[in-house]
Amino acid sequence: MDVISVVAQDNFNLDLTFANGERRAFDMRPLLRLKPWNRIAAPALFKLARVDYGTVVWPGNVDVAPDTLYLESVRTGSNRSYGSRIS
């Protein structure tokens, strides 16, 4: 599932929107203790998160697989609804 937008929060959480319209929150704190993510553990660097090729990336070729972001995040809402229209 591709990520279409990201907002990096002060508490090292990512607010993500996925291609299916789901909004989800992902806590990066456990990963920031590990390589290569420890390179973005400073708040200023963490805030440089952006979306590229359907996932979240940071300078220095640091990224997280989109499947990990989706499967290990918590749903927070939806940007759009899918389903049938009643005419």
Secondary structure, DSSP 8 states (H G I E B T S, - for coil): --EEEEEE-TTSEEEEEETTSEEEEEE-TTGGGSTTGGGG-SHHHHTT-EEETTEEEETTTEEE-HHHHHHTSEEEEESS--S----
